[in-house]
């Protein structure tokens, strides 16, 4: 049984009955930064509700290169995992802890039961689908219509919003992996952004000035 205080990020979404149901059946798990929470090809028996930290959700191409789809924050769930659970299919995404996280795992059977007979849970699931769909459309638009320097600066400002801090502790390689490009390209464009007085570069640190 999970302490209801841990469900604080979800209290505004669910009625008291749903909070009680989650508390009684869910599991609490913690993951360190960089750990895989859901992997590609995995059969899913639980869906995650994120109560602390951020999670990166990514796709992988045939060469093993990853592309960042969206980032989950406290109070979110992963719509891609919901889809796999509902369809009884294997995971098509990889979810990785972007920092130390706490996750509540809802068993698949409960998720399906509540979807059919619990309005607040059903509304949460449908809203999650819509939010993640909009974020993936934004990712597609970014890939299709923005130049790499624009994509890079948008990525940095999105990170500022996620962390609520203009000082980003992140390496050029980590950025390159998220943007599906090379570290050399990222380093060159970061220097260009610094010359434009949009950022300041440090050792494994980037300060976003123009935000």
C-alpha positions as CSV (number, residue, x, y, z in Angstrom):
1,X,0.0,0.0,0.0
2,X,1.3,3.4,-1.0
3,X,1.1,6.5,1.3
4,X,-1.5,8.8,-0.1
5,X,0.8,11.8,0.5
6,X,3.0,10.5,-2.3
7,X,0.0,10.9,-4.6
8,X,-0.1,14.6,-4.0
9,X,0.7,15.5,-7.7
10,X,-2.5,13.7,-8.7
11,X,-4.9,14.9,-6.1
12,X,-6.3,17.6,-8.3
13,X,-6.9,15.1,-11.1
14,X,-8.6,12.2,-9.3
15,X,-11.5,11.8,-6.9
16,X,-10.9,10.3,-3.4
17,X,-12.1,6.8,-4.6
18,X,-9.5,6.7,-7.3
19,X,-6.7,7.9,-5.0
20,X,-7.7,5.1,-2.6
21,X,-7.7,2.6,-5.4
22,X,-4.2,3.7,-6.6
23,X,-2.9,3.6,-3.0
24,X,-4.1,0.1,-2.5
25,X,-2.9,-1.6,-5.7
26,X,0.1,0.3,-7.0
27,X,3.8,-0.2,-6.5
28,X,6.4,2.5,-5.7
29,X,9.7,2.3,-7.6
30,X,12.7,4.6,-7.7
31,X,15.2,5.0,-10.6
32,X,18.5,6.7,-10.7
33,X,19.5,9.1,-13.5
34,X,20.2,7.2,-16.7
35,X,18.3,4.1,-15.7
36,X,15.8,2.6,-18.2
37,X,12.3,2.5,-16.9
38,X,10.6,1.1,-20.0
39,X,12.6,-0.4,-22.9
40,X,11.8,-1.1,-26.6
41,X,10.4,-4.6,-27.1
42,X,9.4,-4.9,-23.5
43,X,6.0,-6.5,-22.6
44,X,4.3,-4.0,-20.2
45,X,2.5,-5.2,-17.1
46,X,2.3,-1.8,-15.5
47,X,1.9,1.8,-16.5
48,X,3.9,4.5,-14.8
49,X,2.6,7.6,-13.0
50,X,5.5,10.0,-12.4
51,X,5.5,11.6,-8.9
52,X,9.0,13.1,-8.8
53,X,11.7,13.9,-11.4
54,X,11.7,13.9,-15.2
55,X,11.7,11.1,-17.7
56,X,12.8,11.2,-21.3
57,X,10.8,9.2,-23.8
58,X,12.7,8.2,-27.0
59,X,12.5,6.3,-30.2
60,X,15.3,4.3,-31.7
61,X,16.2,3.8,-35.4
62,X,17.6,0.7,-37.1
63,X,21.2,1.9,-36.4
64,X,20.5,2.2,-32.6
65,X,20.4,6.1,-32.7
66,X,17.8,7.7,-30.4
67,X,15.5,10.6,-31.0
68,X,13.8,12.4,-28.1
69,X,10.0,12.5,-28.4
70,X,9.0,14.3,-25.2
71,X,9.8,14.7,-21.5
72,X,7.5,13.6,-18.7
73,X,7.2,15.7,-15.5
74,X,5.7,15.1,-12.1
75,X,2.0,14.3,-12.5
76,X,2.4,12.8,-16.0
77,X,2.1,9.4,-17.5
78,X,3.4,8.0,-20.7
79,X,0.8,7.8,-23.4
80,X,2.9,5.4,-25.5
81,X,2.9,2.9,-22.7
82,X,-0.8,3.3,-22.3
83,X,-1.3,2.5,-26.0
84,X,0.9,-0.6,-25.7
85,X,-1.0,-1.8,-22.6
86,X,-4.4,-1.3,-24.2
87,X,-3.4,-3.1,-27.4
88,X,-1.4,-5.8,-25.5
89,X,1.6,-5.1,-27.7
90,X,5.3,-4.6,-26.9
91,X,6.8,-1.2,-26.1
92,X,7.9,0.9,-29.1
93,X,9.6,3.5,-27.0
94,X,12.4,3.8,-24.4
95,X,11.8,5.7,-21.2
96,X,14.9,6.8,-19.3
97,X,15.2,8.7,-16.0
98,X,16.5,12.2,-16.8
99,X,17.3,12.6,-13.1
100,X,16.5,10.5,-10.0
101,X,12.8,9.7,-10.2
102,X,10.0,8.2,-8.2
103,X,7.3,6.3,-10.2
104,X,4.0,4.7,-9.2
105,X,3.3,1.6,-11.2
106,X,-0.3,0.8,-11.9
107,X,-1.0,-2.9,-12.8
108,X,-2.4,-3.4,-16.3
109,X,-5.6,-5.1,-15.1
110,X,-6.5,-2.1,-12.8
111,X,-5.8,0.4,-15.5
112,X,-8.2,-1.3,-17.9
113,X,-10.9,-1.8,-15.3
114,X,-10.8,1.9,-14.2
115,X,-10.9,3.1,-17.8
116,X,-14.2,1.4,-18.2
117,X,-15.9,2.4,-14.9
118,X,-14.1,5.4,-13.5
119,X,-14.7,8.8,-15.1
120,X,-11.8,10.7,-13.5
121,X,-9.3,8.0,-14.5
122,X,-10.7,7.8,-18.1
123,X,-10.5,11.6,-18.4
124,X,-6.9,11.6,-17.2
125,X,-6.0,8.9,-19.7
126,X,-7.6,10.7,-22.7
127,X,-6.1,14.0,-21.7
128,X,-2.7,12.3,-21.5
129,X,-3.1,11.0,-25.0
130,X,-4.0,14.5,-26.3
131,X,-1.0,16.2,-24.5
132,X,1.5,13.6,-25.7
133,X,0.1,13.7,-29.2
134,X,0.5,17.5,-29.3
135,X,4.0,17.2,-28.1
136,X,4.9,14.7,-30.8
137,X,3.4,17.0,-33.4
138,X,5.6,19.7,-32.1
139,X,8.6,17.4,-32.4
140,X,7.7,16.6,-36.0
141,X,7.3,20.3,-36.8
142,X,10.7,21.0,-35.2
143,X,12.4,18.3,-37.3
144,X,10.6,19.3,-40.5
145,X,10.7,23.1,-40.4
146,X,13.4,24.3,-38.0
147,X,17.2,24.6,-38.8
148,X,19.5,22.8,-36.4
149,X,20.6,26.0,-34.6
150,X,16.9,26.8,-34.0
151,X,16.2,23.3,-32.8
152,X,19.2,23.5,-30.4
153,X,18.2,26.8,-28.9
154,X,14.6,25.6,-28.5
155,X,15.9,22.4,-26.8
156,X,17.9,24.6,-24.3
157,X,15.0,26.8,-23.5
158,X,12.8,23.7,-23.0
159,X,15.3,22.4,-20.6
160,X,15.2,25.7,-18.6
161,X,11.4,25.3,-18.3
162,X,11.8,21.7,-17.1
163,X,14.4,22.4,-14.5
164,X,13.3,26.0,-13.6
165,X,17.0,26.9,-13.8
166,X,18.9,28.8,-16.5
167,X,22.1,27.0,-15.5
168,X,22.0,23.6,-17.3
169,X,24.4,20.9,-16.2
170,X,24.5,18.9,-19.5
171,X,27.2,17.7,-21.8
172,X,27.5,18.3,-25.6
173,X,27.2,14.6,-26.1
174,X,24.0,14.3,-24.2
175,X,22.5,17.1,-26.3
176,X,23.6,15.5,-29.5
177,X,22.0,12.2,-28.5
178,X,18.7,13.9,-27.7
179,X,18.7,15.9,-31.0
180,X,19.9,12.9,-33.1
181,X,23.0,14.7,-34.4
182,X,26.7,14.7,-33.8
183,X,28.6,16.2,-30.8
184,X,30.8,18.2,-33.3
185,X,27.7,19.9,-34.7
186,X,26.3,20.6,-31.3
187,X,29.6,22.1,-30.1
188,X,29.9,24.3,-33.2
189,X,26.4,25.6,-32.9
190,X,26.7,26.2,-29.1
191,X,29.8,28.4,-29.8
192,X,27.7,30.3,-32.4
193,X,24.9,30.8,-29.9
194,X,27.5,32.1,-27.4
195,X,28.8,34.6,-29.9
196,X,25.1,35.8,-30.3
197,X,25.0,36.3,-26.5
198,X,22.2,33.8,-26.2
199,X,24.2,31.4,-23.9
200,X,27.4,31.2,-21.9
201,X,29.4,28.0,-22.0
202,X,31.2,26.4,-19.1
203,X,32.6,22.9,-18.3
204,X,29.7,20.5,-18.7
205,X,27.4,23.6,-18.1
206,X,25.4,25.9,-20.2
207,X,23.9,29.2,-19.0
208,X,20.9,30.3,-21.0
209,X,21.1,34.1,-21.1
210,X,18.5,35.0,-23.7
211,X,15.4,33.4,-22.1
